[in-house]
């Protein structure tokens, strides 16, 4: 979809608009819904992600969750909630330790955006 920023006047030939080459594509937008920063968690942790892109169909993004730069979980889109989600079984983590969850969203053009949170396993 084009907007007025995608059109520029020609230098020769008057004010007839032409399409700019090399259109910029915005990165996807991502927000971690839960768990919030410094939440205390245990057992199954429901990770919910709000992610969207201007040029991808709803649910068409690749969403991954990485825990402590080690465990990688693919999040799936739920049309019922409108969020991407996954379950992390934190029972294998030591009690009273902090863990970093990084969410990376990638669109079909390879554009990506990340966000993170830290949680305490109790």
Biopython code that builds the backbone (N, CA, C, O; Angstrom):
import numpy as np
from Bio.PDB.StructureBuilder import StructureBuilder

atoms = [
    (1, "UNK", "N", (0.830, -1.155, 0.000)),
    (1, "UNK", "CA", (0.000, 0.000, 0.000)),
    (1, "UNK", "C", (0.886, 1.232, 0.000)),
    (1, "UNK", "O", (1.820, 1.321, 0.797)),
    (2, "UNK", "N", (0.612, 2.175, -0.873)),
    (2, "UNK", "CA", (1.394, 3.394, -0.994)),
    (2, "UNK", "C", (0.735, 4.526, -0.241)),
    (2, "UNK", "O", (-0.487, 4.563, -0.097)),
    (3, "UNK", "N", (1.551, 5.451, 0.238)),
    (3, "UNK", "CA", (1.007, 6.677, 0.788)),
    (3, "UNK", "C", (1.706, 7.845, 0.105)),
    (3, "UNK", "O", (2.556, 7.627, -0.758)),
    (4, "UNK", "N", (1.372, 9.064, 0.465)),
    (4, "UNK", "CA", (1.902, 10.225, -0.250)),
    (4, "UNK", "C", (3.413, 10.357, -0.110)),
    (4, "UNK", "O", (4.047, 10.981, -0.961)),
    (5, "UNK", "N", (4.004, 9.796, 0.927)),
    (5, "UNK", "CA", (5.463, 9.852, 1.042)),
    (5, "UNK", "C", (6.142, 8.979, 0.006)),
    (5, "UNK", "O", (7.335, 9.144, -0.250)),
    (6, "UNK", "N", (5.409, 8.054, -0.597)),
    (6, "UNK", "CA", (5.985, 7.169, -1.603)),
    (6, "UNK", "C", (5.981, 7.784, -2.999)),
    (6, "UNK", "O", (6.522, 7.198, -3.936)),
    (7, "UNK", "N", (5.382, 8.947, -3.142)),
    (7, "UNK", "CA", (5.310, 9.627, -4.430)),
    (7, "UNK", "C", (6.133, 10.903, -4.377)),
    (7, "UNK", "O", (6.079, 11.644, -3.396)),
    (8, "UNK", "N", (6.898, 11.158, -5.440)),
    (8, "UNK", "CA", (7.665, 12.400, -5.518)),
    (8, "UNK", "C", (7.425, 13.018, -6.884)),
    (8, "UNK", "O", (7.202, 12.296, -7.856)),
    (9, "UNK", "N", (7.467, 14.371, -6.980)),
    (9, "UNK", "CA", (7.283, 14.995, -8.285)),
    (9, "UNK", "C", (8.522, 14.792, -9.165)),
    (9, "UNK", "O", (9.640, 14.679, -8.662)),
    (10, "UNK", "N", (8.310, 14.748, -10.450)),
    (10, "UNK", "CA", (9.436, 14.629, -11.374)),
    (10, "UNK", "C", (10.083, 15.994, -11.536)),
    (10, "UNK", "O", (9.402, 17.016, -11.449)),
    (11, "UNK", "N", (11.383, 16.023, -11.770)),
    (11, "UNK", "CA", (12.081, 17.287, -11.985)),
    (11, "UNK", "C", (11.766, 17.816, -13.364)),
    (11, "UNK", "O", (11.532, 19.012, -13.541)),
    (12, "UNK", "N", (11.760, 16.921, -14.350)),
    (12, "UNK", "CA", (11.392, 17.312, -15.705)),
    (12, "UNK", "C", (9.988, 16.813, -15.970)),
    (12, "UNK", "O", (9.656, 15.676, -15.634)),
    (13, "UNK", "N", (9.182, 17.632, -16.555)),
    (13, "UNK", "CA", (7.858, 17.180, -16.947)),
    (13, "UNK", "C", (6.755, 17.599, -16.004)),
    (13, "UNK", "O", (5.654, 17.053, -16.076)),
    (14, "UNK", "N", (7.007, 18.545, -15.126)),
    (14, "UNK", "CA", (5.921, 19.066, -14.311)),
    (14, "UNK", "C", (5.728, 18.317, -13.003)),
    (14, "UNK", "O", (6.681, 17.823, -12.401)),
    (15, "UNK", "N", (4.489, 18.245, -12.582)),
    (15, "UNK", "CA", (4.199, 17.727, -11.250)),
    (15, "UNK", "C", (3.613, 16.316, -11.263)),
    (15, "UNK", "O", (2.996, 15.887, -10.289)),
    (16, "UNK", "N", (3.806, 15.604, -12.360)),
    (16, "UNK", "CA", (3.297, 14.240, -12.427)),
    (16, "UNK", "C", (4.065, 13.361, -11.441)),
    (16, "UNK", "O", (5.293, 13.306, -11.516)),
    (17, "UNK", "N", (3.383, 12.667, -10.512)),
    (17, "UNK", "CA", (4.094, 11.861, -9.522)),
    (17, "UNK", "C", (4.674, 10.592, -10.124)),
    (17, "UNK", "O", (4.111, 10.009, -11.051)),
    (18, "UNK", "N", (5.797, 10.183, -9.585)),
    (18, "UNK", "CA", (6.422, 8.917, -9.972)),
    (18, "UNK", "C", (6.721, 8.131, -8.701)),
    (18, "UNK", "O", (6.861, 8.697, -7.617)),
    (19, "UNK", "N", (6.814, 6.841, -8.859)),
    (19, "UNK", "CA", (7.091, 5.970, -7.731)),
    (19, "UNK", "C", (8.574, 5.989, -7.415)),
    (19, "UNK", "O", (9.404, 5.848, -8.313)),
    (20, "UNK", "N", (8.914, 6.162, -6.143)),
    (20, "UNK", "CA", (10.289, 6.125, -5.692)),
    (20, "UNK", "C", (10.804, 4.696, -5.749)),
    (20, "UNK", "O", (10.057, 3.765, -5.452)),
    (21, "UNK", "N", (12.043, 4.505, -6.117)),
    (21, "UNK", "CA", (12.608, 3.148, -6.102)),
    (21, "UNK", "C", (13.157, 2.851, -4.721)),
    (21, "UNK", "O", (13.522, 3.765, -3.982)),
    (22, "UNK", "N", (13.214, 1.603, -4.381)),
    (22, "UNK", "CA", (13.763, 1.199, -3.091)),
    (22, "UNK", "C", (12.905, 1.647, -1.923)),
    (22, "UNK", "O", (13.411, 2.264, -0.986)),
    (23, "UNK", "N", (11.617, 1.348, -1.964)),
    (23, "UNK", "CA", (10.732, 1.733, -0.878)),
    (23, "UNK", "C", (11.209, 1.148, 0.443)),
    (23, "UNK", "O", (11.643, -0.003, 0.505)),
    (24, "UNK", "N", (11.124, 1.944, 1.487)),
    (24, "UNK", "CA", (11.501, 1.450, 2.803)),
    (24, "UNK", "C", (10.361, 0.610, 3.369)),
    (24, "UNK", "O", (9.187, 0.954, 3.234)),
    (25, "UNK", "N", (10.727, -0.478, 3.992)),
    (25, "UNK", "CA", (9.749, -1.345, 4.641)),
    (25, "UNK", "C", (9.963, -1.230, 6.141)),
    (25, "UNK", "O", (11.084, -1.366, 6.632)),
    (26, "UNK", "N", (8.887, -0.981, 6.858)),
    (26, "UNK", "CA", (8.981, -0.873, 8.309)),
    (26, "UNK", "C", (9.130, -2.252, 8.924)),
    (26, "UNK", "O", (8.597, -3.243, 8.426)),
    (27, "UNK", "N", (9.869, -2.284, 10.016)),
    (27, "UNK", "CA", (10.001, -3.521, 10.771)),
    (27, "UNK", "C", (8.673, -3.856, 11.428)),
    (27, "UNK", "O", (7.849, -2.972, 11.661)),
    (28, "UNK", "N", (8.470, -5.109, 11.721)),
    (28, "UNK", "CA", (7.262, -5.478, 12.461)),
    (28, "UNK", "C", (7.268, -4.800, 13.838)),
    (28, "UNK", "O", (8.316, -4.386, 14.335)),
    (29, "UNK", "N", (6.096, -4.698, 14.430)),
    (29, "UNK", "CA", (5.968, -4.162, 15.776)),
    (29, "UNK", "C", (5.720, -5.328, 16.725)),
    (29, "UNK", "O", (5.000, -6.270, 16.394)),
    (30, "UNK", "N", (6.324, -5.253, 17.909)),
    (30, "UNK", "CA", (6.202, -6.351, 18.870)),
    (30, "UNK", "C", (6.089, -5.775, 20.284)),
    (30, "UNK", "O", (6.757, -4.804, 20.638)),
    (31, "UNK", "N", (5.224, -6.407, 21.073)),
    (31, "UNK", "CA", (5.062, -6.045, 22.483)),
    (31, "UNK", "C", (4.831, -7.334, 23.252)),
    (31, "UNK", "O", (3.966, -8.136, 22.898)),
    (32, "UNK", "N", (5.604, -7.525, 24.296)),
    (32, "UNK", "CA", (5.450, -8.693, 25.146)),
    (32, "UNK", "C", (4.332, -8.403, 26.146)),
    (32, "UNK", "O", (4.447, -7.497, 26.970)),
    (33, "UNK", "N", (3.262, -9.169, 26.068)),
    (33, "UNK", "CA", (2.095, -8.956, 26.925)),
    (33, "UNK", "C", (2.327, -9.576, 28.304)),
    (33, "UNK", "O", (2.099, -8.934, 29.329)),
    (34, "UNK", "N", (2.776, -10.815, 28.317)),
    (34, "UNK", "CA", (3.068, -11.505, 29.563)),
    (34, "UNK", "C", (4.131, -12.569, 29.329)),
    (34, "UNK", "O", (4.123, -13.176, 28.258)),
    (35, "UNK", "N", (5.018, -12.827, 30.229)),
    (35, "UNK", "CA", (5.120, -12.288, 31.576)),
    (35, "UNK", "C", (5.764, -10.907, 31.574)),
    (35, "UNK", "O", (6.537, -10.569, 30.677)),
    (36, "UNK", "N", (5.437, -10.127, 32.579)),
    (36, "UNK", "CA", (5.989, -8.778, 32.729)),
    (36, "UNK", "C", (7.355, -8.853, 33.404)),
    (36, "UNK", "O", (7.754, -9.886, 33.942)),
    (37, "UNK", "N", (8.056, -7.726, 33.358)),
    (37, "UNK", "CA", (9.405, -7.641, 33.920)),
    (37, "UNK", "C", (9.391, -8.032, 35.399)),
    (37, "UNK", "O", (8.561, -7.563, 36.179)),
    (38, "UNK", "N", (10.323, -8.894, 35.754)),
    (38, "UNK", "CA", (10.558, -9.357, 37.126)),
    (38, "UNK", "C", (9.399, -10.144, 37.741)),
    (38, "UNK", "O", (9.330, -10.279, 38.962)),
    (39, "UNK", "N", (8.497, -10.659, 36.919)),
    (39, "UNK", "CA", (7.455, -11.553, 37.439)),
    (39, "UNK", "C", (8.127, -12.767, 38.057)),
    (39, "UNK", "O", (9.191, -13.192, 37.606)),
    (40, "UNK", "N", (7.519, -13.312, 39.065)),
    (40, "UNK", "CA", (7.956, -14.567, 39.640)),
    (40, "UNK", "C", (7.119, -15.668, 38.982)),
    (40, "UNK", "O", (5.889, -15.625, 39.018)),
    (41, "UNK", "N", (7.784, -16.639, 38.391)),
    (41, "UNK", "CA", (7.088, -17.691, 37.655)),
    (41, "UNK", "C", (7.531, -19.057, 38.150)),
    (41, "UNK", "O", (8.573, -19.192, 38.792)),
    (42, "UNK", "N", (6.726, -20.068, 37.844)),
    (42, "UNK", "CA", (7.111, -21.455, 38.094)),
    (42, "UNK", "C", (6.234, -22.355, 37.232)),
    (42, "UNK", "O", (5.115, -21.994, 36.869)),
    (43, "UNK", "N", (6.765, -23.532, 36.914)),
    (43, "UNK", "CA", (6.004, -24.468, 36.074)),
    (43, "UNK", "C", (5.800, -23.929, 34.672)),
    (43, "UNK", "O", (6.705, -23.333, 34.087)),
    (44, "UNK", "N", (4.602, -24.141, 34.132)),
    (44, "UNK", "CA", (4.290, -23.670, 32.783)),
    (44, "UNK", "C", (4.075, -22.164, 32.793)),
    (44, "UNK", "O", (3.243, -21.650, 33.540)),
    (45, "UNK", "N", (4.832, -21.464, 31.957)),
    (45, "UNK", "CA", (4.747, -20.009, 31.846)),
    (45, "UNK", "C", (4.127, -19.691, 30.495)),
    (45, "UNK", "O", (4.669, -20.065, 29.454)),
    (46, "UNK", "N", (2.997, -19.004, 30.509)),
    (46, "UNK", "CA", (2.327, -18.615, 29.270)),
    (46, "UNK", "C", (2.937, -17.312, 28.783)),
    (46, "UNK", "O", (2.861, -16.284, 29.456)),
    (47, "UNK", "N", (3.542, -17.368, 27.607)),
    (47, "UNK", "CA", (4.163, -16.194, 27.009)),
    (47, "UNK", "C", (3.228, -15.708, 25.906)),
    (47, "UNK", "O", (2.967, -16.434, 24.946)),
    (48, "UNK", "N", (2.727, -14.486, 26.040)),
    (48, "UNK", "CA", (1.829, -13.894, 25.047)),
    (48, "UNK", "C", (2.500, -12.695, 24.408)),
    (48, "UNK", "O", (3.071, -11.848, 25.095)),
    (49, "UNK", "N", (2.425, -12.630, 23.077)),
    (49, "UNK", "CA", (3.099, -11.594, 22.303)),
    (49, "UNK", "C", (2.106, -10.925, 21.378)),
    (49, "UNK", "O", (1.356, -11.593, 20.665)),
    (50, "UNK", "N", (2.104, -9.599, 21.393)),
    (50, "UNK", "CA", (1.314, -8.805, 20.460)),
    (50, "UNK", "C", (2.267, -8.385, 19.346)),
    (50, "UNK", "O", (3.183, -7.598, 19.582)),
    (51, "UNK", "N", (2.064, -8.900, 18.139)),
    (51, "UNK", "CA", (2.961, -8.609, 17.025)),
    (51, "UNK", "C", (2.152, -8.366, 15.766)),
    (51, "UNK", "O", (1.154, -9.043, 15.513)),
    (52, "UNK", "N", (2.594, -7.384, 14.970)),
    (52, "UNK", "CA", (1.908, -7.094, 13.715)),
    (52, "UNK", "C", (2.868, -6.439, 12.729)),
    (52, "UNK", "O", (3.949, -5.978, 13.095)),
    (53, "UNK", "N", (2.448, -6.413, 11.493)),
    (53, "UNK", "CA", (3.216, -5.804, 10.413)),
    (53, "UNK", "C", (2.230, -5.176, 9.438)),
    (53, "UNK", "O", (1.110, -5.660, 9.272)),
    (54, "UNK", "N", (2.657, -4.093, 8.796)),
    (54, "UNK", "CA", (1.796, -3.404, 7.836)),
    (54, "UNK", "C", (1.564, -4.213, 6.569)),
    (54, "UNK", "O", (0.567, -4.006, 5.877)),
    (55, "UNK", "N", (2.468, -5.127, 6.259)),
    (55, "UNK", "CA", (2.374, -5.822, 4.971)),
    (55, "UNK", "C", (2.296, -7.346, 5.094)),
    (55, "UNK", "O", (2.562, -8.061, 4.128)),
    (56, "UNK", "N", (1.935, -7.837, 6.271)),
    (56, "UNK", "CA", (1.771, -9.276, 6.454)),
    (56, "UNK", "C", (0.327, -9.558, 6.842)),
    (56, "UNK", "O", (-0.306, -8.731, 7.499)),
    (57, "UNK", "N", (-0.199, -10.702, 6.451)),
    (57, "UNK", "CA", (-1.554, -11.061, 6.915)),
    (57, "UNK", "C", (-1.531, -11.321, 8.425)),
    (57, "UNK", "O", (-0.487, -11.640, 8.994)),
    (58, "UNK", "N", (-2.669, -11.183, 9.047)),
    (58, "UNK", "CA", (-2.768, -11.451, 10.475)),
    (58, "UNK", "C", (-2.347, -12.889, 10.731)),
    (58, "UNK", "O", (-2.841, -13.816, 10.089)),
    (59, "UNK", "N", (-1.433, -13.066, 11.672)),
    (59, "UNK", "CA", (-0.931, -14.391, 12.000)),
    (59, "UNK", "C", (0.181, -14.870, 11.083)),
    (59, "UNK", "O", (0.621, -16.013, 11.206)),
    (60, "UNK", "N", (0.650, -14.024, 10.161)),
    (60, "UNK", "CA", (1.639, -14.439, 9.179)),
    (60, "UNK", "C", (3.085, -14.173, 9.542)),
    (60, "UNK", "O", (3.967, -14.362, 8.704)),
    (61, "UNK", "N", (3.357, -13.744, 10.754)),
    (61, "UNK", "CA", (4.725, -13.453, 11.168)),
    (61, "UNK", "C", (5.382, -14.680, 11.800)),
    (61, "UNK", "O", (4.701, -15.565, 12.318)),
    (62, "UNK", "N", (6.699, -14.718, 11.750)),
    (62, "UNK", "CA", (7.465, -15.751, 12.435)),
    (62, "UNK", "C", (7.855, -15.187, 13.798)),
    (62, "UNK", "O", (8.584, -14.197, 13.868)),
    (63, "UNK", "N", (7.385, -15.796, 14.873)),
    (63, "UNK", "CA", (7.638, -15.298, 16.219)),
    (63, "UNK", "C", (8.347, -16.384, 17.017)),
    (63, "UNK", "O", (7.847, -17.502, 17.144)),
    (64, "UNK", "N", (9.526, -16.042, 17.557)),
    (64, "UNK", "CA", (10.329, -16.986, 18.325)),
    (64, "UNK", "C", (10.645, -16.409, 19.702)),
    (64, "UNK", "O", (10.816, -15.201, 19.864)),
    (65, "UNK", "N", (10.717, -17.286, 20.670)),
    (65, "UNK", "CA", (11.076, -16.900, 22.031)),
    (65, "UNK", "C", (12.356, -17.638, 22.387)),
    (65, "UNK", "O", (12.439, -18.860, 22.268)),
    (66, "UNK", "N", (13.353, -16.879, 22.824)),
    (66, "UNK", "CA", (14.606, -17.494, 23.241)),
    (66, "UNK", "C", (14.782, -17.243, 24.733)),
    (66, "UNK", "O", (14.640, -16.111, 25.197)),
    (67, "UNK", "N", (15.087, -18.284, 25.475)),
    (67, "UNK", "CA", (15.258, -18.193, 26.912)),
    (67, "UNK", "C", (16.726, -18.397, 27.247)),
    (67, "UNK", "O", (17.314, -19.436, 26.947)),
    (68, "UNK", "N", (17.303, -17.380, 27.877)),
    (68, "UNK", "CA", (18.710, -17.427, 28.297)),
    (68, "UNK", "C", (19.654, -17.787, 27.154)),
    (68, "UNK", "O", (20.632, -18.505, 27.363)),
    (69, "UNK", "N", (19.375, -17.303, 25.963)),
    (69, "UNK", "CA", (20.212, -17.546, 24.779)),
    (69, "UNK", "C", (20.412, -19.035, 24.504)),
    (69, "UNK", "O", (21.396, -19.424, 23.874)),
    (70, "UNK", "N", (19.496, -19.859, 24.968)),
    (70, "UNK", "CA", (19.659, -21.300, 24.822)),
    (70, "UNK", "C", (18.410, -21.951, 24.236)),
    (70, "UNK", "O", (18.441, -22.427, 23.101)),
    (71, "UNK", "N", (17.324, -21.980, 24.983)),
    (71, "UNK", "CA", (16.088, -22.639, 24.571)),
    (71, "UNK", "C", (15.356, -21.762, 23.564)),
    (71, "UNK", "O", (15.196, -20.560, 23.781)),
    (72, "UNK", "N", (14.914, -22.361, 22.469)),
    (72, "UNK", "CA", (14.183, -21.633, 21.433)),
    (72, "UNK", "C", (12.797, -22.250, 21.270)),
    (72, "UNK", "O", (12.661, -23.453, 21.050)),
    (73, "UNK", "N", (11.778, -21.411, 21.381)),
    (73, "UNK", "CA", (10.394, -21.868, 21.280)),
    (73, "UNK", "C", (9.697, -21.055, 20.197)),
    (73, "UNK", "O", (9.814, -19.830, 20.171)),
    (74, "UNK", "N", (8.975, -21.724, 19.304)),
    (74, "UNK", "CA", (8.194, -21.025, 18.282)),
    (74, "UNK", "C", (6.828, -20.687, 18.863)),
    (74, "UNK", "O", (6.164, -21.542, 19.450)),
    (75, "UNK", "N", (6.414, -19.434, 18.695)),
    (75, "UNK", "CA", (5.094, -19.009, 19.158)),
    (75, "UNK", "C", (4.109, -19.124, 18.000)),
    (75, "UNK", "O", (4.455, -18.858, 16.849)),
    (76, "UNK", "N", (2.893, -19.517, 18.313)),
    (76, "UNK", "CA", (1.829, -19.679, 17.313)),
    (76, "UNK", "C", (0.773, -18.604, 17.512)),
    (76, "UNK", "O", (0.531, -18.159, 18.634)),
    (77, "UNK", "N", (0.147, -18.190, 16.415)),
    (77, "UNK", "CA", (-0.900, -17.176, 16.478)),
    (77, "UNK", "C", (-2.236, -17.826, 16.829)),
    (77, "UNK", "O", (-2.577, -18.886, 16.305)),
    (78, "UNK", "N", (-2.985, -17.182, 17.719)),
    (78, "UNK", "CA", (-4.319, -17.645, 18.085)),
    (78, "UNK", "C", (-5.349, -16.619, 17.634)),
    (78, "UNK", "O", (-5.342, -15.493, 18.131)),
    (79, "UNK", "N", (-6.231, -16.972, 16.710)),
    (79, "UNK", "CA", (-7.259, -16.020, 16.289)),
    (79, "UNK", "C", (-8.254, -15.714, 17.407)),
    (79, "UNK", "O", (-8.946, -14.698, 17.353)),
    (80, "UNK", "N", (-8.334, -16.571, 18.409)),
    (80, "UNK", "CA", (-9.252, -16.342, 19.524)),
    (80, "UNK", "C", (-8.767, -15.214, 20.431)),
    (80, "UNK", "O", (-9.565, -14.385, 20.870)),
    (81, "UNK", "N", (-7.468, -15.176, 20.713)),
    (81, "UNK", "CA", (-6.925, -14.136, 21.589)),
    (81, "UNK", "C", (-6.382, -12.945, 20.806)),
    (81, "UNK", "O", (-6.336, -11.828, 21.321)),
    (82, "UNK", "N", (-5.970, -13.186, 19.556)),
    (82, "UNK", "CA", (-5.338, -12.134, 18.771)),
    (82, "UNK", "C", (-3.859, -11.975, 19.080)),
    (82, "UNK", "O", (-3.226, -11.025, 18.620)),
    (83, "UNK", "N", (-3.301, -12.900, 19.857)),
    (83, "UNK", "CA", (-1.890, -12.855, 20.231)),
    (83, "UNK", "C", (-1.167, -14.096, 19.720)),
    (83, "UNK", "O", (-1.783, -15.117, 19.416)),
    (84, "UNK", "N", (0.157, -13.980, 19.633)),
    (84, "UNK", "CA", (1.019, -15.135, 19.439)),
    (84, "UNK", "C", (1.312, -15.657, 20.841)),
    (84, "UNK", "O", (1.431, -14.878, 21.786)),
    (85, "UNK", "N", (1.428, -16.960, 20.973)),
    (85, "UNK", "CA", (1.673, -17.496, 22.294)),
    (85, "UNK", "C", (2.447, -18.790, 22.283)),
    (85, "UNK", "O", (2.495, -19.505, 21.282)),
    (86, "UNK", "N", (3.047, -19.071, 23.412)),
    (86, "UNK", "CA", (3.787, -20.317, 23.613)),
    (86, "UNK", "C", (3.840, -20.581, 25.110)),
    (86, "UNK", "O", (3.582, -19.693, 25.923)),
    (87, "UNK", "N", (4.173, -21.802, 25.454)),
    (87, "UNK", "CA", (4.316, -22.190, 26.851)),
    (87, "UNK", "C", (5.769, -22.593, 27.088)),
    (87, "UNK", "O", (6.325, -23.421, 26.367)),
    (88, "UNK", "N", (6.367, -21.994, 28.108)),
    (88, "UNK", "CA", (7.722, -22.358, 28.521)),
    (88, "UNK", "C", (7.613, -23.139, 29.823)),
    (88, "UNK", "O", (7.064, -22.638, 30.804)),
    (89, "UNK", "N", (8.126, -24.344, 29.838)),
    (89, "UNK", "CA", (8.141, -25.157, 31.051)),
    (89, "UNK", "C", (9.377, -24.760, 31.851)),
    (89, "UNK", "O", (10.490, -25.192, 31.550)),
    (90, "UNK", "N", (9.169, -23.943, 32.859)),
    (90, "UNK", "CA", (10.296, -23.422, 33.651)),
    (90, "UNK", "C", (10.698, -24.363, 34.784)),
    (90, "UNK", "O", (11.585, -24.033, 35.571)),
    (91, "UNK", "N", (10.059, -25.528, 34.877)),
    (91, "UNK", "CA", (10.356, -26.443, 35.984)),
    (91, "UNK", "C", (11.800, -26.962, 35.947)),
    (91, "UNK", "O", (12.313, -27.413, 36.971)),
    (92, "UNK", "N", (12.451, -26.904, 34.800)),
    (92, "UNK", "CA", (13.840, -27.345, 34.709)),
    (92, "UNK", "C", (14.833, -26.292, 35.154)),
    (92, "UNK", "O", (16.023, -26.579, 35.284)),
    (93, "UNK", "N", (14.356, -25.051, 35.393)),
    (93, "UNK", "CA", (15.248, -23.973, 35.821)),
    (93, "UNK", "C", (15.420, -24.015, 37.337)),
    (93, "UNK", "O", (14.501, -24.399, 38.060)),
    (94, "UNK", "N", (16.572, -23.629, 37.801)),
    (94, "UNK", "CA", (16.835, -23.599, 39.247)),
    (94, "UNK", "C", (15.961, -22.557, 39.927)),
    (94, "UNK", "O", (15.679, -21.498, 39.367)),
    (95, "UNK", "N", (15.540, -22.874, 41.139)),
    (95, "UNK", "CA", (14.733, -21.935, 41.909)),
    (95, "UNK", "C", (15.556, -20.703, 42.289)),
    (95, "UNK", "O", (16.772, -20.778, 42.467)),
    (96, "UNK", "N", (14.866, -19.576, 42.407)),
    (96, "UNK", "CA", (15.474, -18.303, 42.804)),
    (96, "UNK", "C", (16.555, -17.840, 41.830)),
    (96, "UNK", "O", (17.593, -17.319, 42.239)),
    (97, "UNK", "N", (16.297, -18.038, 40.529)),
    (97, "UNK", "CA", (17.216, -17.556, 39.495)),
    (97, "UNK", "C", (16.459, -16.652, 38.525)),
    (97, "UNK", "O", (15.253, -16.804, 38.330)),
    (98, "UNK", "N", (17.181, -15.710, 37.921)),
    (98, "UNK", "CA", (16.613, -14.797, 36.939)),
    (98, "UNK", "C", (16.876, -15.356, 35.541)),
    (98, "UNK", "O", (17.921, -15.952, 35.281)),
    (99, "UNK", "N", (15.905, -15.152, 34.647)),
    (99, "UNK", "CA", (16.033, -15.649, 33.283)),
    (99, "UNK", "C", (15.570, -14.569, 32.312)),
    (99, "UNK", "O", (14.635, -13.819, 32.593)),
    (100, "UNK", "N", (16.233, -14.508, 31.177)),
    (100, "UNK", "CA", (15.919, -13.512, 30.152)),
    (100, "UNK", "C", (15.161, -14.181, 29.016)),
    (100, "UNK", "O", (15.618, -15.174, 28.450)),
    (101, "UNK", "N", (13.990, -13.624, 28.687)),
    (101, "UNK", "CA", (13.185, -14.097, 27.563)),
    (101, "UNK", "C", (13.253, -13.048, 26.471)),
    (101, "UNK", "O", (12.855, -11.903, 26.680)),
    (102, "UNK", "N", (13.758, -13.435, 25.301)),
    (102, "UNK", "CA", (13.856, -12.530, 24.161)),
    (102, "UNK", "C", (12.861, -12.992, 23.109)),
    (102, "UNK", "O", (12.855, -14.161, 22.721)),
    (103, "UNK", "N", (12.020, -12.071, 22.649)),
    (103, "UNK", "CA", (11.042, -12.363, 21.606)),
    (103, "UNK", "C", (11.514, -11.692, 20.326)),
    (103, "UNK", "O", (11.777, -10.490, 20.304)),
    (104, "UNK", "N", (11.618, -12.478, 19.261)),
    (104, "UNK", "CA", (12.028, -11.956, 17.961)),
    (104, "UNK", "C", (10.917, -12.224, 16.957)),
    (104, "UNK", "O", (10.454, -13.355, 16.806)),
    (105, "UNK", "N", (10.494, -11.157, 16.269)),
    (105, "UNK", "CA", (9.444, -11.241, 15.254)),
    (105, "UNK", "C", (10.092, -10.944, 13.904)),
    (105, "UNK", "O", (10.813, -9.958, 13.757)),
    (106, "UNK", "N", (9.826, -11.812, 12.914)),
    (106, "UNK", "CA", (10.397, -11.642, 11.580)),
    (106, "UNK", "C", (9.284, -11.750, 10.550)),
    (106, "UNK", "O", (8.437, -12.640, 10.626)),
    (107, "UNK", "N", (9.292, -10.817, 9.570)),
    (107, "UNK", "CA", (8.293, -10.880, 8.504)),
    (107, "UNK", "C", (8.853, -11.630, 7.303)),
    (107, "UNK", "O", (10.004, -12.065, 7.329)),
    (108, "UNK", "N", (8.068, -11.784, 6.267)),
    (108, "UNK", "CA", (8.479, -12.574, 5.102)),
    (108, "UNK", "C", (9.592, -11.918, 4.292)),
    (108, "UNK", "O", (10.229, -12.580, 3.473)),
    (109, "UNK", "N", (9.839, -10.614, 4.511)),
    (109, "UNK", "CA", (10.936, -9.925, 3.829)),
    (109, "UNK", "C", (12.235, -9.992, 4.619)),
    (109, "UNK", "O", (13.264, -9.494, 4.162)),
    (110, "UNK", "N", (12.200, -10.604, 5.800)),
    (110, "UNK", "CA", (13.396, -10.703, 6.628)),
    (110, "UNK", "C", (13.563, -9.555, 7.612)),
    (110, "UNK", "O", (14.546, -9.524, 8.353)),
    (111, "UNK", "N", (12.627, -8.609, 7.638)),
    (111, "UNK", "CA", (12.682, -7.532, 8.616)),
    (111, "UNK", "C", (12.344, -8.111, 9.982)),
    (111, "UNK", "O", (11.441, -8.939, 10.103)),
    (112, "UNK", "N", (13.069, -7.675, 11.015)),
    (112, "UNK", "CA", (12.796, -8.230, 12.334)),
    (112, "UNK", "C", (12.838, -7.153, 13.409)),
    (112, "UNK", "O", (13.402, -6.074, 13.228)),
    (113, "UNK", "N", (12.226, -7.487, 14.517)),
    (113, "UNK", "CA", (12.186, -6.605, 15.689)),
    (113, "UNK", "C", (12.189, -7.510, 16.902)),
    (113, "UNK", "O", (11.580, -8.580, 16.889)),
    (114, "UNK", "N", (12.878, -7.079, 17.960)),
    (114, "UNK", "CA", (12.965, -7.894, 19.182)),
    (114, "UNK", "C", (12.595, -7.070, 20.403)),
    (114, "UNK", "O", (12.679, -5.842, 20.396)),
    (115, "UNK", "N", (12.191, -7.758, 21.432)),
    (115, "UNK", "CA", (11.976, -7.178, 22.754)),
    (115, "UNK", "C", (12.296, -8.261, 23.770)),
    (115, "UNK", "O", (12.410, -9.435, 23.418)),
    (116, "UNK", "N", (12.443, -7.869, 25.036)),
    (116, "UNK", "CA", (12.775, -8.880, 26.040)),
    (116, "UNK", "C", (12.186, -8.521, 27.389)),
    (116, "UNK", "O", (11.724, -7.403, 27.615)),
    (117, "UNK", "N", (12.216, -9.493, 28.268)),
    (117, "UNK", "CA", (11.855, -9.314, 29.664)),
    (117, "UNK", "C", (12.707, -10.252, 30.496)),
    (117, "UNK", "O", (13.299, -11.196, 29.972)),
    (118, "UNK", "N", (12.768, -9.992, 31.787)),
    (118, "UNK", "CA", (13.427, -10.899, 32.710)),
    (118, "UNK", "C", (12.392, -11.375, 33.716)),
    (118, "UNK", "O", (11.510, -10.621, 34.126)),
    (119, "UNK", "N", (12.514, -12.645, 34.109)),
    (119, "UNK", "CA", (11.601, -13.222, 35.092)),
    (119, "UNK", "C", (12.403, -13.979, 36.136)),
    (119, "UNK", "O", (13.522, -14.426, 35.884)),
    (120, "UNK", "N", (11.811, -14.110, 37.306)),
    (120, "UNK", "CA", (12.441, -14.882, 38.387)),
    (120, "UNK", "C", (11.699, -16.198, 38.526)),
    (120, "UNK", "O", (10.476, -16.220, 38.662)),
    (121, "UNK", "N", (12.438, -17.285, 38.491)),
    (121, "UNK", "CA", (11.826, -18.591, 38.709)),
    (121, "UNK", "C", (11.806, -18.822, 40.206)),
    (121, "UNK", "O", (12.844, -18.789, 40.867)),
    (122, "UNK", "N", (10.581, -19.062, 40.747)),
    (122, "UNK", "CA", (10.422, -19.197, 42.200)),
    (122, "UNK", "C", (10.249, -20.623, 42.631)),
    (122, "UNK", "O", (10.104, -20.895, 43.823)),
]
sb = StructureBuilder()
sb.init_structure("model")
sb.init_model(0)
sb.init_chain("A")
sb.init_seg("    ")
for serial, (resi, resn, name, xyz) in enumerate(atoms, 1):
    if name == "N":
        sb.init_residue(resn, " ", resi, " ")
    sb.init_atom(name, np.array(xyz, "f"), 0.0, 1.0, " ", f" {name:<3s}", serial, name[0])
structure = sb.get_structure()
